[in-house]
Structure formats: structure tokens, C-alpha cells
Amino acid sequence: MMKVAIVILNWNGRHMLERFLPSVVQHCPDFAEVIIADNGSSDDSIPFLRQHYPTLRLILHDKNYGFADGYNKALAQVDADYFVLLNDDVEVSHGWVEKVVSLMDNDPSIAVAQPKLLMYDSRQTFEYAGGAGGFIDKLGYPFCRGRIFGTLEADTRQYDDCREVFWASGAAMFVRASVWRELGGLDGDFFAHMEEIDFCWRCKNKGYKAVCCPDATVYHVGGGTLPKSSPFKTQLNFRNNLAMLYKNLPHNRLHRVIALRFVLDWVAALSFLLKGNAGECRAVFKAHKEFRQWKPSLAEKRGKLNPHEVSCVYQRSILVDYHLLSRRTFRQLPQEKFLADSSTTSRK
């Protein structure tokens, strides 16, 4: 059994594999292995891998199960102490695995970790998908150190401290395999988007931590599977965000937050419509319809989690701070407003 399994989920990504897999293989330590899990690709990904990387292990799915169940089905076939969920559009650097694993080895309460994510095409700029670790506000809107909404900061080493975060990016997410199995992996119903935040939240509800290890750096292209503007992507994001909130919010905030998010989502839908994006507007209401259909199963999932207040939740509205108060960077946010409850930052 290898200590670390680096698993790349591929779907018609032959061009990405050709471009980025060499760095992953080059910087794979002796105690790790690289595995490609293919989500039913119809391009020439598999012939390419068999020709150019004949020693790499391949896990072949019969169809596209999305990010969530694609990984669930792949990792059920992998035996390792740590899983690394790595996007196919990520270039890694020397020591990226060793540094994160050393951190996790030294603290058993860490269930999830990520390296620092920078943009592949602008290497001194934080990348949208994860920056230097993710957070959410009290209404469930995600943001990162280095990225709030569409504002990306330059990396001037301002976030080079290793600290607990709320969520780690699925673009390069290290997971303790025992916790993955304990929690049943990602929520397969999500298909894609928000599933890693939901997983990290479930980890926190179980008393584990998520951290960012900025000593390790990777470079992410981002947006490779779905276009930046996509009604389907909008539908997934709005639906999955509501589902995540319903599963994980403490009871005393659940119904108030969900009701307010519905109103804010309607405002977002109107904004889409006014900008001429009728498809995006419809996607919001499709998301709400699916969320309502999901509620019985979400309630069942919630019943297994015992949701409570957890660390690293921003106790303000990031919408207000960003749009009304012009707080565009993480350092401009009042740091005392990040909920820190020591009872939730170690394994119970």
C-alpha cells in the first residue's frame, strides 16, 4: 500500500493530460503513486495514456459520473493513507506532496489540506478556485484568502502562514483516507461544484480541521470542464449551495438563512435577466426546484451529521463587505469576525 495516492479525474482531457501530467509524474515522491480515473471519456485520453504512461494505473468508469461520484467510485478502489484529488489542469512544483503530508502527519485532527493555488498564466496571482484557503460567510457564500468574488490578489506572501481554513479546494485537495471513508466521501448527488466545501463542512461537524499549507504551491488553469458562463454551471452552484446549507447549518440558523438565500438568489436571477442572460436566470429557478425536490433526502443526510457551530465561519455578510464597504481583499475583513471555537478544531 502506498502512503499517498494522487488521483486525477479525467473526462475528455487528453490535451490537459499531455500538458500537465509530466509535472505530476516528475514531482511524485517515492511514497506516492499517480492514478488516472477516467469518467467515460470519448476522446483519445486512454490510448494516449497507454502509449505514453504505460506504468500508470488506470481506473475506467463506464460513463461520466461527475466530479463527486467520479471520485467516490475511483477512491473506493484505492488503498492509501492519504488521497490527493488533483485536477487535470494543475501544474505542481517540487515538494508539494511532501510538505502537505508532513503537516498532516504531525496533526491527526487535520482531515483536509490544500497547497497554495496560483494562476497558471499569471504566476504571482492567486487562483479563483482556492487561493490560500477557503472560507464562507454566515449566509454560506464562499471566498478565499486571495480571492473574494471576482477580485484576485497578487501573491506578495501575505498569506504564507499555515492556518486553519473552512474549506480546501477540490482542484488540489489532500484528504486523510480514514476520514474520507468515515464520511462516505463526497456527496454524489452534487455531481460537481460545492462538493468539496460540503465535505469540509461535514469534516468540521465531526470535529476535524481543514488547513492551507502555503509552503507547497501549485498552478491551476481553472474552468476546464465547463465554460465560465454556463447555465448548467449556474444551476449546479445555486442548487448545491442550498443543499450544502440545508445539510450543515446549525438548527437555530437553518430556516432563517435558507429563506434569506432564496430572496438573494431571486435578486441574482433578476440581475442575470437584466444583463440579457435569460438562460442563467432560468438556471437559478431550476436550482430552487431541484433543491425543494431534494429536501427529504437532505433531511435524512442532515440527521446523520449533528450540525453545530464550527470554526472559520465569517460572522458577517461578504456581500455587504465587498459591494457596499469595498472590502475587496481578505486582509481588509475584520479578522475578529471569523468564528473560532476551539472545541471544534480538534477531533472529538
N, C-alpha and C positions, 0 to 999 in steps of 0.2 A: 504494500500500500504506500502510495506517495503521500508526503505531508501536505502538498498543495496541488490542487487541480485547477488549471487555468482553462476555463471553458468559454469558447467563443461560439455564440449562436449565430448561424449564418442562414440568410434567406436571399437567394439570388444576388449574392455579394461577391462574386468572383473577382471583380475589379478591386474591391476593398481588400480581399484576402491577398491578392497579388501585391498590393501596395503596402499593407500594414503588418501582415503576418511575419515577414522577415525580422522585424524588430522584436516581436514577441518571442520567437524562437531563439534569437540571439541572446536575449536577456532573461531566459528561463533558467533558474538555478537548478543544481543537481537534484534537489529535493522536491522538484515540481515537474509536472507534465502538462503539455498543451493538448487540449482535446477540442475538436470541432464538432459541434452538434448542428446538424443540418435540418432546417424546418421545411423539408419537402421542396427544395429548390428545383426550378425548371431550367436554369441556365447551366453553364458548364462548370459550376463550382466543384463538383465531386471529381470529374475527370482531371481538372486542374490540380486538386489536392493529391490525388493518387499518383499523378505524374511527378509533381514537384516536391511533395512532402509525404512520401510513402510510409514513413515511420510514425506519422501522427495518427493517433486513434480517432476514428470517425464514429459518431453516433448518428444514425439516419432515421429521421421521422418520416412518416408516410404522408404528412401534409403540414401546412403552416399552422402551428398551434399558438402563434403569437409569442411575445416575449415571455409572459408569465408561465404558461403551461409548457412552452418550448423548453424552458429551463427546468421546470419541475420534472418533466419526463426524462430529460437528459441526466440531471443530477441524481435521479433515482438509480441510475446505472453506474454511478461513480463512487469510489471508496477513497476518501481522503480526510485529513483533519480540517482543512480549510478549502472552501470553494472560492474561486475568483470568477465573477461574472464580468466578462470583458466584451465590449462592443467590437465589431469588426473594423471600425473606423478609428481605432486608437493606436497611436504610436507610443511605445513605452520607452523608459530610459533605464540606465544601469542601476541595479539595486532596488528597483521599485517593489519587487516582491519581498526581498529580504527585510527591508525597513518596516513594512507594514506588518509582516508576520512576527517580527521580533517584538513589536509593540503589543500585538495581541497575545503572544506567548506570555508576556510579563503581566498581563492583567486578564484573568479569566472572566471578568464581568463584561469585557468588550465582546459583543456578538457580531458587530458590523463595523467595517472601516473602509475608508477610501483614501487614495493619494490626492494630491493637488491636481486639479484638472485645468489645463491651459488650452487655448485655441491652437489648433494645428497650423493655421495660416497666419496667426498673429501671436507669436510665442511668448510675448510679455503681457498677454491679456487673459483674464480668467474666462473660462468657457461656460456657456449658458447652463449646461446640464448638471454642473456640480460645484464649480468654483473651488473654494476651500472648505466645503462642507455645507450642508443644507439645514434650514430651519423652517418653521411655519409660524404664522401669527395666530391670534386667538380665534380667527374665523377660518383657519385652515388653508390660507394662501401660502404657497411655498416660495422661498427665496434662498439665496446663498450668501456666504461671505464672498464678496467679489462680484455678485450679480443680483440685482433687485429688478424684477420685471425685465425690461429690455436694456437696462443700463449695465454695461460690462466695465469693470475697473481694470486698469493696468496693474500688473503684479509688481509691486515695489517691495515685496517681502513683508507687507503689513499684516498678513495673516499666516505667518510662518510658525505660529505657536501651535503645538499639538493640543487639541481641546475636544471636549465632548460636543457633539452636534445633535440635531434632531434626526437627520436622515443622511444617508450616504448615497451617492449617485450610482444608478444601475449601469452606467457606462463603464465603471471600473470598481466594482463592489466586492470587497473581501467579506466572507461570511464564515463564521465558525460552524462547521458541518453539523455538530451535535445540536446546535440551536436551530439550524435550518430544519432538521428532522423533527425536533420538538414542536416547532410551529407549523409543520406541514408545508414548508416552502412558501412560494408566492401565491397570491390568490389568483387562481387560474381564470376566474370569471372576468378579471380585469382585462385580459388579452394583452394590452400594452398601455403604458403611461400610468403613473402614480403607484404602480405595484411595489416599487422599492420603498416609497415613503410609507405606504401601508405596512410593509414588512417591518421596517424600522420602528414604526409606532407600536406594532404588536410586540416587538422585542422589548421596548421600553415598558409596556404594560406587564411584561413578565419579569421586569427588574434588571434587564441588561442595558448596555450602553452602545451608542454609535459614536465613532470618533473620526476625525480627519488627521491624517499623518502627512503634513506638508513637506517632510523630508523626502518623500517619494513624489515624483512628478510624471504625469502622462499628458499626451497631447491629443485632443479629441476634435474630429471634424464636426460631427453632430448633424442631426437631421437627415441621415442617410436613408432611412426606411420610408418615412412619409414626408411629403413636402411641407415646408414651413407653414403655408396656408392651406389647410385641408379640412373640409367639413367633418370627415371621419375622425381626424385627429382631435378636432374641437369637441366632437361628441364623446370620444373616449376620455378626454381630460375633464370635462364637466361632469360626466356620469361617474367616473371613478373617484373624483374628488369628493362628491357627495357620499358615495358608498364608503370611502375611507373614513369620513367624518362619522357616519352613522355607526360604523363598527367600533370606533375607538374613542370617541369623545366621552368624558365623564357624564354621568346621568344628569347632573344638575345644570349642564350647559347644552345638552344634546338638542332638545327641541327648539330652544331659542336660536342656536347657531344655524341649524338646518333651515328654519324659517327665514332668517336674515339672508342666508346664502341664496335661497330661492329668489328673493327680491333682487339681490345684487346680480344674480345670473340673468334675470329679466332685463336689467339695465344693460348688461353686456350684450344681450341679444339685440336690444334696440340700437345699441351702438354699431353692431355689425350691420344692421339693416340700413342705418343712416349712411354708412360708408359704402353701400352698394353690395355688401356680402350677404345676399339672401340665403345662400347655402349654409354659411356659418350660423346665421340666425336660426334657421330650422334645426341645425345640429344641436343647439342648446336645448330646444324643446324636446327633441328626440332623446337627449340625455336624461331629461327630467322624467319622461315617460318610462324609460328603462329603469331608472332608479326606483320609481314607485312600484314597478313590477318586481324588482329585486327585494323589496323591503322584508318580506317574510324570511327569505334565506339570509339576509343581512342580520336580522334579529337573532336568528339561530347562531350565526357566527359570533355575534356580539356577546351572546350568553356564555361563550367559552372563554372570554377574554378578561372579564372583571376590569373594565376600563376605569382608570383613575387619573388624577393629575400627574403629569410626567415632566421631566426636565427639558429645558431648551425650547419651550414654547414662548414666543414673543407675546407679551400680555397687552399688546396694542394692535391697532389695525395698520397693517403695512400699506394698505390703500390710502389711508389718511396721511400717513407719514410721507409717502412717496409723492402723491399727487397734490396734496394741499400744503404740506410743510416742506416740500422739496428736499426731503432727506433721501438722497439717491445712492448713498453708499452705506455699507454695514456699519462702519465706524461712526456715522452720524446718528445712528439709532441709540436711544438711551439704554445702555447695557444693563442697567438695574432692572429693566422690564423683561428680561429673559428669565423665565421661571426656572429656578434651581432648587430642587428638592433632593437633598442628599439621601433621603430614604428610597429614592427611585433610581439612584445611579450606581447601585451595586446589586448583585444577584441576591434575591431573597431566598 
